[in-house]
Amino acid sequence: MRDFHGVIQELKVYLASDKKIKILDKDVASALQISQANFATIKRRNSTPYENILIFCKREELCCNQIFFE
C-alpha cells in the first residue's frame, strides 16, 4: 500500500493524464474538494484523506486500487 506521498503522486499522474501541464497541490485539493489550507494541513501531518479520495474515485469512475496500491 502506498504512503501519503505515493497516493498524492498517483493522483497527480491521473489528473495530468489528459493535459500537458504540471499538477500542483492546489489542483489535487480542488479535485478532492477540500480547501488548499486543509490540504496543506493534511500534507504536513502526513495524513491520507481516504474518504475524499474514495469519493473522487467514485465520481471519476476510477478503481481506487490504482491509487492506493502499486
PyMOL commands that set and color helices and strands:
alter all, ss='L'
color gray80, all
select helices_A, chain A and resi 4-16+25-31+36-45+50-60+64-68
alter helices_A, ss='H'
color red, helices_A
deselect
rebuild
show_as cartoon
